[in-house]
């Protein structure tokens, strides 16, 4: 309803200029209103049934139901449970369910239901004993007399009209009055007064109202309703309620769960509805199910008032009660409360899942034709989630393409705190961590005077020279601790110690991979943050279109986070093929479930696009971690180091720089260029390093 703020302001100004108001008469005055002789203008509108022809009206409603989306009653589970919602289904199935779980309260209506089901004529249903409390006094007295039998417990109920009645002491709705004030702009002010008798069964946490998310035209065209909740009160005291959007329904439910103690309660719902009117060529149509939006409860007396702008008239009106494929035209009455107000009242109780359908046709000139700006707002309401989702995907893709072109042209110049070592240099150049890279790490520790590498009697020995490892990285410290256990200071490179060397190599390999990932993150943090930011902005924009933006936003964020985690599981490499297959199958299932979960709140295509954005971000990051990605600048630095080592062999060989560059010479496969000589013989370990690689391999 945020999108209709200007429309609401316009209506307030419009109404402020018009001091004449419709005289709305309470439904309890129907018995004194000479309504049987009054019928509003009976102009036959093209496409509308003749209100005087019962069969034609019933056929009309049947055709509407054939085009309407219906839900199977089995979807709500046991009808006796508190979460069972009113749905539309065949009378045969509902009758079977009722017969299996019939309560004492339902038996009260056995006689009336037999007449309704066809065992007697439908006309008799109007004259059958009823608890419709607003009928003539003699019928009310008859109902009270029937309820006063010793085997039927009753309670005293004060209706919103101020009238006291006796009602069965079973959980049900004794009275329901829905008032619809249709404004010239097409906005509808709705007030519903509902009296409930609660006993802790289905109304454990208060009354929850369910509205359809979409309105459907005669041609089957759907449009999303725009609803703004004004307030909800219980026994005159306002209670915090919120709108919650789930699937094809909108729930008006308590903001915080609370326990409703057994008793009698008067609920009042006030809300605004837009896009409920359908504009046809010759008339405008208002359609509403008065009794089909509550918990699975019996409604004893259902009533409605429909009012339109002052000085306007109705073209035709109809009310019909029952199940979609079993409708009755004679279970309700229509009364003129004023020239611009109609009253509708049921004359028999409504069983669970029965609807009370109002169909009112109005003069097209009564309402302002929606303008271009309003139609655009409606378009955004209907398709905004798809538009925003594709816009977010396009932004992420464009960001990826532009950043990749930067890398290909080598225009990305970012400074990083990356510490380049010999094993990391080899890892960047070859794309893998091999034995040579591991031995290069040992040469680095030799340079730092932590260990010594010697050859004695045909065996290669590693000798620990000091316990002071402050100059080593965390990974290098772990390597030393795994090679030299306890008080060991010498280790021989042989089969007996091969497990120690393999563990040490794994430690260095994990450290190198982590270093490369951190390098990629540092070089591409701007693009990564932009992509994630666009994903979050897309979710915020989509959530803002929802009935409950906070709820929708949390659902989208948690779902995309779940998808991101399981995409990571899919991309991860596993040593065991069976384990990898099982985990990847599990991850794929959860990704599908996360997409379907999002589709409960937004369109399926929007959910798929959001999942696609997450996938693109992952692929973007993976590509930038490769040699041809963001590390290309670092590989260029390594190439320059190689050229330096190749072009300065004499200087390095006969100088003090040899010991500092020995690990790099070995990692970059430049050993043949640097033979052993008198100048470097004391620190020369390249020959031993080559032999160590052969032993470890």
C-alpha positions in Angstrom: 0.0 0.0 0.0 3.1 2.2 0.1 2.6 2.7 -3.6 -0.9 4.1 -3.1 0.0 6.8 -0.6 -0.8 9.6 -3.1 -4.1 7.9 -4.0 -5.1 7.8 -0.3 -4.3 11.4 0.1 -6.4 12.2 -3.0 -9.4 10.3 -1.6 -9.2 12.1 1.7 -9.3 15.5 0.0 -12.1 14.3 -2.2 -14.2 13.1 0.7 -13.5 16.3 2.7 -15.2 18.3 0.0 -18.3 16.1 0.0 -20.2 16.5 3.3 -23.1 14.2 2.3 -22.6 10.6 3.4 -24.5 7.4 2.7 -26.9 6.4 5.4 -25.7 3.0 6.4 -28.3 1.0 8.3 -27.2 -1.9 10.5 -28.1 -5.3 9.2 -30.3 -5.8 12.3 -32.8 -3.4 10.7 -33.3 -5.7 7.7 -36.4 -7.2 9.2 -38.0 -3.7 9.3 -36.8 -2.7 5.8 -39.3 -3.3 3.0 -36.6 -4.8 0.9 -38.5 -7.6 -0.8 -40.2 -5.1 -3.0 -37.0 -3.1 -3.6 -34.4 -4.0 -6.2 -31.8 -1.5 -7.4 -31.7 -0.6 -11.0 -32.1 -3.8 -13.0 -30.5 -2.7 -16.1 -29.2 -5.8 -17.9 -25.5 -5.4 -18.4 -23.8 -7.3 -21.1 -22.0 -10.3 -19.5 -24.0 -10.1 -16.3 -26.7 -12.7 -15.4 -30.3 -11.6 -15.0 -30.8 -11.2 -11.2 -34.4 -12.4 -11.6 -33.3 -15.7 -13.2 -32.0 -18.0 -10.4 -30.7 -20.7 -12.7 -28.8 -18.1 -14.8 -27.1 -16.6 -11.7 -26.1 -20.1 -10.4 -24.7 -21.0 -13.8 -22.8 -17.7 -13.9 -21.1 -18.5 -10.5 -20.3 -22.0 -11.6 -18.5 -20.7 -14.7 -16.5 -18.3 -12.5 -15.4 -21.1 -10.2 -14.3 -23.2 -13.2 -11.8 -20.4 -14.0 -10.8 -19.9 -10.4 -7.7 -21.4 -8.8 -8.7 -23.9 -6.2 -6.8 -25.6 -3.4 -7.2 -29.2 -2.4 -8.5 -29.6 1.2 -6.0 -32.3 1.9 -3.3 -29.6 1.7 -4.4 -28.3 5.1 -4.3 -31.7 6.8 -6.7 -32.6 9.6 -9.6 -30.2 9.7 -9.7 -30.4 13.5 -6.3 -28.9 13.9 -5.7 -25.3 14.7 -3.9 -24.5 11.5 -6.6 -25.8 9.2 -7.6 -23.1 6.8 -10.7 -22.6 4.8 -10.3 -24.0 1.3 -12.6 -24.8 -1.7 -13.3 -28.4 -2.5 -16.0 -30.8 -3.5 -19.0 -31.2 -1.1 -18.6 -35.0 -1.2 -15.1 -35.0 0.2 -15.9 -32.4 2.8 -19.0 -34.3 3.9 -16.9 -37.4 4.3 -14.4 -35.6 6.4 -17.2 -34.1 8.5 -18.8 -37.4 9.0 -15.6 -38.9 10.3 -14.8 -36.1 12.7 -18.3 -34.7 13.5 -18.4 -32.7 16.7 -21.3 -31.9 19.0 -21.5 -28.4 17.6 -21.9 -29.6 14.0 -24.8 -31.8 15.1 -26.8 -28.7 16.0 -27.1 -27.9 12.3 -28.0 -31.5 11.1 -31.6 -30.6 10.3 -30.7 -27.5 8.4 -27.9 -29.2 6.5 -30.3 -32.0 5.3 -32.5 -29.4 3.8 -29.5 -27.7 2.1 -28.1 -30.9 0.8 -31.3 -31.6 -1.2 -33.2 -34.0 0.9 -35.9 -31.3 1.0 -36.5 -28.4 -1.3 -34.0 -25.5 -1.2 -36.8 -23.1 -0.6 -37.4 -24.8 2.8 -34.0 -23.7 3.9 -35.2 -20.2 4.3 -37.9 -21.2 6.7 -35.9 -23.7 8.7 -34.9 -23.0 12.3 -31.8 -20.8 12.2 -29.5 -18.9 14.5 -29.3 -15.9 12.2 -29.8 -13.5 15.1 -30.8 -10.5 13.1 -34.0 -12.0 11.6 -37.5 -11.5 12.9 -37.9 -11.9 16.7 -40.0 -15.0 16.4 -37.2 -16.8 14.6 -34.7 -15.7 17.1 -36.9 -17.0 19.9 -37.3 -20.3 18.1 -33.5 -20.6 17.8 -33.0 -19.8 21.5 -35.6 -22.4 22.4 -33.8 -25.0 20.4 -30.5 -24.2 21.9 -31.9 -24.3 25.4 -32.2 -28.1 25.4 -30.4 -29.6 28.4 -27.9 -31.6 26.2 -26.6 -28.5 24.4 -24.4 -26.1 26.5 -24.8 -22.4 25.6 -23.1 -19.1 26.4 -24.4 -15.6 26.5 -22.9 -13.5 23.7 -23.0 -9.8 23.2 -22.7 -8.9 19.5 -21.0 -5.8 18.2 -24.5 -4.4 17.6 -25.0 -4.5 21.4 -27.6 -7.3 21.2 -27.3 -10.3 23.6 -27.9 -13.8 22.2 -27.4 -17.4 23.3 -24.9 -19.4 21.3 -23.5 -22.9 21.5 -20.6 -23.2 23.9 -18.5 -24.7 21.1 -15.7 -23.0 19.1 -17.4 -21.2 16.2 -18.2 -17.7 14.8 -21.7 -16.7 15.9 -21.6 -13.4 14.0 -19.7 -11.8 11.1 -20.3 -8.4 9.5 -18.1 -7.2 6.7 -18.4 -3.6 5.6 -17.0 -2.5 2.2 -16.8 1.2 1.4 -15.8 1.6 -2.3 -14.2 5.0 -2.9 -14.2 6.8 -6.3 -10.6 5.9 -6.9 -11.4 2.2 -6.6 -9.7 1.9 -3.2 -11.9 -0.1 -0.8 -12.1 0.5 3.0 -12.9 -2.8 4.7 -14.0 -3.2 8.3 -14.9 -6.7 9.6 -16.5 -7.3 12.9 -16.3 -11.0 14.0 -17.6 -12.5 17.2 -15.9 -15.8 18.1 -16.5 -18.3 20.8 -13.1 -19.8 21.6 -12.3 -22.9 23.7 -8.6 -23.5 23.0 -8.9 -25.8 19.9 -8.4 -24.0 16.7 -8.2 -20.5 18.2 -5.3 -21.2 20.5 -3.4 -18.1 19.4 -6.2 -15.8 18.3 -8.1 -15.3 15.1 -6.1 -15.4 11.9 -7.6 -14.0 8.7 -6.6 -15.3 5.3 -7.0 -13.3 2.1 -6.2 -14.4 -1.5 -3.1 -12.7 -2.9 -4.5 -12.4 -6.4 -7.8 -11.3 -7.9 -9.0 -13.0 -11.0 -11.1 -11.6 -13.8 -13.8 -13.4 -15.8 -11.2 -14.0 -18.5 -8.8 -15.6 -16.0 -6.5 -12.6 -15.8 -4.7 -12.3 -12.4 -3.6 -9.2 -10.6 -1.9 -8.9 -7.2 -3.9 -7.2 -4.5 -2.4 -4.3 -2.6 -3.4 -4.5 1.0 -2.6 -2.1 3.9 -3.5 -3.2 7.4 -4.8 -0.2 9.5 -5.5 -1.9 12.9 -6.9 -4.9 14.6 -8.8 -4.7 17.9 -10.0 -7.4 20.3 -12.8 -6.5 22.6 -12.1 -2.8 21.9 -8.4 -3.0 22.6 -5.9 -2.7 19.7 -3.7 -5.8 19.2 -0.5 -5.7 17.0 -1.2 -7.7 13.9 1.0 -8.0 10.8 0.6 -9.1 7.1 2.4 -12.2 6.1 2.7 -13.4 2.5 2.8 -17.1 1.9 2.2 -18.7 -1.5 -1.1 -17.4 -3.0 -2.4 -16.2 0.4 -2.0 -13.2 2.6 -2.3 -13.8 6.3 -3.4 -11.2 8.9 -1.9 -12.7 12.0 -0.8 -11.6 15.5 2.7 -10.0 15.5 3.6 -12.0 18.5 2.1 -15.4 19.4 -0.1 -15.4 22.4 -2.5 -17.8 24.1 -6.2 -17.1 23.7 -8.1 -18.2 26.7 -11.5 -19.8 26.3 -14.2 -17.2 26.1 -16.2 -14.8 23.8 -14.2 -12.2 21.8 -15.2 -9.5 19.4 -12.6 -8.9 16.7 -12.4 -5.9 14.4 -10.2 -5.8 11.3 -9.7 -2.5 9.5 -7.7 -2.5 6.2 -7.5 -1.0 2.8 -7.6 -3.0 -0.4 -6.7 -1.9 -3.9 -7.0 -3.6 -7.3 -10.1 -5.6 -6.3 -12.3 -4.0 -8.8 -12.4 -5.2 -12.4 -13.1 -2.6 -15.1 -15.0 -3.9 -18.1 -16.3 -2.1 -21.1 -19.8 -1.4 -19.8 -19.6 -1.8 -16.0 -17.3 -2.3 -13.1 -17.4 -5.4 -11.0 -16.8 -6.1 -7.3 -16.4 -9.7 -6.1 -15.7 -10.9 -2.6 -16.0 -14.1 -0.5 -17.3 -12.9 2.9 -16.9 -16.2 4.8 -14.1 -17.9 3.0 -11.2 -16.2 4.7 -11.2 -17.5 8.3 -10.1 -20.6 10.1 -12.0 -23.8 9.6 -15.0 -22.7 11.7 -18.7 -22.7 11.5 -20.1 -19.3 10.8 -23.6 -19.0 12.2 -24.5 -15.6 10.8 -22.7 -14.0 7.9 -23.5 -10.4 6.9 -22.1 -7.8 4.6 -22.7 -4.1 3.7 -21.5 -2.6 0.4 -21.6 1.1 -0.1 -20.5 3.3 -3.0 -20.1 7.0 -3.5 -23.1 9.2 -2.6 -25.6 9.7 -5.3 -24.6 6.6 -7.2 -26.6 3.4 -7.8 -26.0 -0.3 -8.2 -26.6 -2.0 -11.6 -27.2 -5.4 -10.1 -26.2 -7.5 -7.1 -26.2 -11.2 -6.3 -25.2 -13.3 -3.3 -24.7 -17.1 -3.3 -23.7 -19.5 -0.6 -22.1 -23.0 -0.6 -19.2 -24.9 -2.0 -17.9 -24.1 -5.5 -19.7 -27.0 -7.2 -22.8 -26.9 -4.9 -24.2 -23.4 -4.7 -27.5 -22.2 -3.2 -29.2 -19.0 -4.3 -31.8 -19.1 -1.5 -29.6 -19.1 1.6 -29.2 -15.3 1.8 -31.2 -12.2 1.5 -30.4 -8.8 0.0 -31.8 -5.5 1.3 -31.5 -1.9 0.3 -30.1 0.1 3.1 -30.0 3.2 1.0 -29.8 4.2 -2.6 -26.0 3.7 -2.5 -25.8 0.9 0.2 -26.8 -2.7 0.1 -27.0 -5.3 2.9 -26.4 -9.0 2.5 -27.3 -11.6 5.2 -27.2 -15.4 5.3 -30.3 -17.2 6.5 -28.6 -20.5 7.4 -25.3 -21.3 9.1 -22.2 -21.7 6.9 -20.2 -24.9 7.4 -16.4 -25.0 7.1 -15.1 -24.2 3.6 -18.5 -22.8 2.5 -18.3 -19.4 1.0 -20.6 -16.4 0.9 -19.9 -14.8 -2.5 -20.9 -11.3 -3.3 -21.1 -10.1 -6.9 -22.0 -6.4 -7.4 -22.0 -4.6 -10.8 -21.6 -0.9 -10.7 -21.8 1.9 -13.2 -18.5 2.4 -14.9 -18.7 6.2 -14.5 -18.8 5.9 -10.7 -15.0 5.3 -10.6 -12.0 7.1 -12.0 -10.4 5.2 -14.8 -6.8 4.2 -13.8 -4.3 6.6 -15.3 -0.9 5.8 -16.9 1.0 6.4 -13.7 -1.2 4.2 -11.6 -1.1 1.4 -14.2 2.7 1.7 -14.2 2.7 1.3 -10.4 0.5 -1.8 -10.9 2.9 -3.1 -13.5 5.8 -2.8 -11.1 3.7 -4.5 -8.4 3.0 -7.4 -10.6 6.4 -7.8 -12.3 8.8 -5.7 -10.2 10.5 -8.7 -8.7 11.3 -10.1 -12.2 12.6 -6.7 -13.4 14.8 -6.1 -10.3 16.2 -9.6 -10.4 17.2 -9.3 -14.0 18.6 -5.8 -13.4 20.8 -7.2 -10.6 22.0 -10.1 -12.8 22.9 -7.7 -15.6 24.8 -5.5 -13.2 26.8 -8.4 -11.9 27.5 -9.7 -15.4 28.6 -6.3 -16.6 30.9 -5.9 -13.6 32.4 -9.3 -14.4 33.0 -8.5 -18.1 34.5 -5.1 -17.4 36.9 -6.4 -14.7 37.9 -9.4 -16.9 38.8 -7.0 -19.7 40.9 -5.0 -17.3 42.8 -8.1 -16.4 43.3 -9.2 -20.0 44.8 -5.7 -20.8 46.9 -5.8 -17.6 45.5 -2.4 -16.5 44.7 -3.5 -13.0 47.3 -1.9 -10.7 46.6 -2.8 -7.1 49.1 -2.9 -4.3 48.8 -5.9 -1.9 50.5 -7.0 1.2 51.4 -10.4 -0.5 54.7 -11.9 0.8 56.2 -13.7 -2.2 58.2 -16.9 -1.3 59.9 -19.5 -3.4 57.1 -22.2 -2.9 54.4 -19.6 -3.6 56.2 -18.4 -6.7 56.3 -22.0 -8.1 52.7 -22.5 -7.2 51.6 -19.4 -9.1 53.7 -20.4 -12.2 52.7 -24.1 -12.4 49.2 -24.0 -10.8 50.1 -26.8 -8.4 52.1 -27.5 -5.3 54.6 -30.3 -6.0 57.6 -31.8 -4.3 59.9 -29.1 -5.7 57.8 -26.4 -4.1 58.0 -28.3 -0.7 61.7 -28.7 -0.9 62.0 -25.0 -1.9 60.2 -24.2 1.4 62.9 -26.2 3.3 65.6 -24.1 1.5 63.8 -21.0 2.7 64.1 -22.3 6.3 67.7 -23.1 5.7 68.3 -19.5 4.6 66.7 -18.4 7.9 69.2 -20.6 9.8 66.5 -22.8 11.3 67.5 -26.1 9.8 70.5 -27.5 7.9 70.3 -30.0 5.0 73.3 -32.4 4.8 74.2 -35.6 3.0 76.1 -38.3 5.0 76.8 -41.8 4.0 74.4 -41.7 1.1 71.5 -40.4 3.3 70.0 -36.9 3.4 69.6 -35.5 6.9 67.6 -32.6 8.1 69.1 -31.0 11.3 67.2 -28.7 13.6 69.6 -25.9 14.6 67.5 -23.8 17.0 64.2 -23.7 18.9 63.8 -20.0 18.2 61.2 -20.0 15.3 60.1 -16.4 15.6 61.2 -15.7 12.0 59.0 -18.4 10.6 55.4 -18.2 9.4 52.7 -20.3 11.2 52.8 -22.9 8.4 56.6 -23.2 8.6 56.4 -23.6 12.4 53.9 -26.4 11.9 56.2 -28.1 9.4 59.1 -28.0 11.8 56.9 -29.4 14.6 55.7 -32.2 12.4 59.2 -33.1 11.2 60.9 -33.0 14.6 58.8 -34.6 17.2 59.5 -34.0 20.9 63.3 -33.6 21.4 64.3 -34.9 18.0 66.8 -32.7 16.2 67.8 -34.9 13.3 65.6 -36.7 10.8 66.6 -38.9 7.8 64.8 -38.7 4.5 63.8 -42.4 4.1 60.7 -44.6 4.0 60.5 -44.8 7.8 60.0 -41.0 8.0 57.9 -40.6 4.8 54.7 -40.0 6.7 56.3 -37.0 8.5 57.4 -35.5 5.2 54.0 -36.1 3.7 52.2 -34.3 6.6 54.7 -31.4 6.4 54.1 -31.1 2.6 50.3 -31.0 3.1 50.7 -28.2 5.6 52.7 -26.1 3.2 50.3 -26.9 0.3 47.3 -25.7 2.3 49.2 -22.6 3.3 50.1 -21.9 -0.3 46.5 -22.3 -1.5 45.2 -20.1 1.3 47.8 -17.5 0.4 46.6 -17.5 -3.2 43.0 -17.2 -2.2 43.8 -14.2 0.0 45.8 -12.7 -2.9 42.8 -13.1 -5.2 40.6 -11.6 -2.6 42.9 -8.6 -2.1 43.2 -7.9 -5.8 39.5 -8.3 -6.5 37.8 -7.2 -3.3 36.2 -4.2 -5.1 34.5 -6.2 -7.7 33.5 -8.9 -5.3 31.9 -6.4 -2.9 30.2 -4.7 -5.8 28.6 -8.0 -6.9 27.5 -8.9 -3.4 26.2 -5.4 -2.9 24.2 -5.6 -6.1 22.7 -8.9 -4.9 21.7 -7.4 -1.6 20.2 -4.3 -3.2 18.3 -6.5 -5.6 16.8 -8.5 -2.7 15.9 -5.2 -0.8 14.2 -3.9 -3.9 12.2 -7.1 -4.4 11.3 -7.3 -0.7 10.1 -3.7 -0.7 7.4 -4.7 -3.2 6.1 -7.4 -0.8 3.3 -7.2 1.7 5.8 -7.6 4.6 9.2 -6.2 3.4 11.1 -7.3 6.4 9.8 -10.9 6.3 10.4 -11.2 2.5 13.8 -9.7 2.8 14.9 -12.1 5.5 13.6 -15.0 3.5 15.5 -14.0 0.4 18.7 -13.3 2.3 18.7 -16.6 4.1 17.8 -18.5 1.0 20.6 -17.0 -1.1 23.0 -17.6 1.7 22.0 -21.2 1.7 22.4 -21.4 -2.1 25.9 -19.8 -1.8 26.9 -22.4 0.8 25.8 -25.4 -1.2 27.3 -24.0 -4.4 30.6 -23.9 -2.5 30.0 -27.6 -1.6 29.4 -28.4 -5.2 32.6 -26.7 -6.3 34.8 -28.3 -3.6 37.0 -31.2 -4.6 36.8 -34.4 -2.5 39.4 -37.2 -2.2 36.7 -39.9 -2.1 34.5 -40.0 -5.2 31.6 -41.7 -3.2 31.7 -39.0 -0.6 31.9 -36.2 -3.2 29.0 -37.7 -5.1 26.8 -38.0 -2.0 27.6 -34.4 -0.8 27.1 -32.9 -4.2 23.7 -34.7 -4.7 22.7 -33.4 -1.2 23.8 -29.9 -2.1 21.9 -29.9 -5.4 18.8 -31.0 -3.6 19.1 -28.2 -1.1 19.7 -25.6 -3.8 16.5 -26.6 -5.5 14.6 -26.5 -2.2 16.0 -23.0 -1.4 14.8 -21.8 -4.9 11.3 -23.3 -4.3 11.2 -21.8 -0.8 11.9 -18.3 -2.3 9.2 -18.9 -4.9 6.6 -19.1 -2.2 7.1 -15.3 -1.7 8.2 -14.2 -5.1 7.8 -15.5 -8.7 9.7 -18.7 -9.6 11.6 -17.0 -12.4 12.8 -14.3 -9.9 14.0 -17.0 -7.5 16.0 -18.7 -10.3 17.6 -15.4 -11.3 18.7 -14.7 -7.7 20.2 -18.2 -7.6 21.9 -17.4 -10.9 23.4 -14.2 -9.5 25.0 -16.2 -6.6 26.3 -18.7 -9.2 27.9 -16.0 -11.3 29.6 -14.5 -8.3 31.1 -17.8 -7.4 32.2 -18.5 -11.0 33.7 -14.9 -11.2 35.7 -15.6 -8.0 36.9 -19.0 -9.2 38.1 -17.6 -12.6 40.0 -14.8 -10.8 41.9 -17.3 -8.7 43.4 -19.0 -11.7 46.8 -18.0 -13.2 45.1 -16.1 -16.0 43.0 -14.2 -13.5 43.8 -11.6 -10.9 47.2 -13.3 -10.1 48.4 -12.5 -13.5 50.1 -9.4 -12.2 52.0 -11.4 -9.6 53.1 -14.0 -12.2 54.5 -11.1 -14.1 56.6 -10.2 -11.1 57.8 -13.8 -10.9 58.7 -13.7 -14.6 60.7 -10.6 -14.0 62.5 -12.4 -11.1 63.3 -15.3 -13.4 64.8 -12.9 -16.0 66.8 -11.3 -13.3 68.2 -14.6 -12.1 69.0 -15.7 -15.7 70.7 -12.5 -16.6 72.8 -12.1 -13.4 74.2 -15.6 -12.9 77.8 -14.5 -12.4 77.0 -11.8 -9.9 74.7 -14.0 -7.9 76.9 -17.1 -8.0 80.0 -15.4 -6.7 78.3 -13.0 -4.3 76.5 -13.1 -1.0 73.1 -13.0 -2.7 73.3 -16.7 -3.6 72.1 -17.9 -0.3 69.1 -15.5 -0.4 68.2 -16.5 -4.0 68.9 -20.3 -3.7 65.3 -21.2 -2.9 64.0 -19.1 -5.8 66.6 -20.7 -8.2 65.5 -24.1 -7.2 61.7 -23.3 -7.4 62.1 -21.7 -10.9 64.0 -24.7 -12.3 67.2 -22.7 -12.8 69.6 -25.2 -11.1 71.6 -26.0 -14.3 72.5 -22.4 -14.6 74.0 -22.3 -11.1 76.7 -25.0 -10.6 78.6 -25.5 -7.4 81.9 -23.6 -7.1 84.4 -22.4 -4.6 82.5 -19.2 -3.9 79.1 -20.8 -3.0 80.3 -24.3 -2.0 79.9 -23.7 1.7 76.1 -22.9 1.4 75.3 -24.7 -1.9 72.3 -27.1 -1.3 70.8 -27.3 -4.8 72.3 -30.7 -5.6 71.0 -32.2 -2.3 67.6 -30.6 -2.9 67.3 -32.3 -6.2 68.1 -35.7 -4.7 65.7 -35.0 -1.8 62.9 -34.4 -4.4 63.7 -37.8 -6.0 63.5 -39.6 -2.6 60.2 -37.9 -1.6 58.7 -38.8 -5.0 
